[in-house]
């Protein structure tokens, strides 16, 4: 299946395979750009979508990845209090250049550079979750327990 994937989705599949993960990237007929669209496309609850949000560290200008449950609004103050990071907005050009994927398709791993990653504890409530895989039309299924080894991320309570 990987040979028929869009280039960005194939790059995610190749990264996952090279790291020893057996996740299968799937391209969908409809958009998965938003958590709601992704949930509708794969037939799961919005909360089971692991949405990837990229912020800019105001002090270092490094990209910071927050992987949140699709039903949660991220509380930046909680993240800043827990991590000491000062987060700012990252526009589409910054995300594409630094992370390597367009907003709406940012995967949890396989970026242009290693990203400091913050994980939403609410994702642990589910047996399986879904994450973007390089394009707004590609996703893969995984267990919440796979996120930490995949991303080297840190679990925190980050929702409003």
Secondary structure, DSSP 8 states (H G I E B T S, - for coil): -GGGS-HHHHHHHHHHHHTT-----EE-SS--SSHHHHHHHHTS-GGGEEEEEEEEETTT--EEEEEEETT--B-HHHHHHHH---EE---HHHHHHHHSS-TT---SS--SS--EEEEEGGGGGSS-EEEE-SSTTEEEEE-HHHHHHHH--EEE--B-
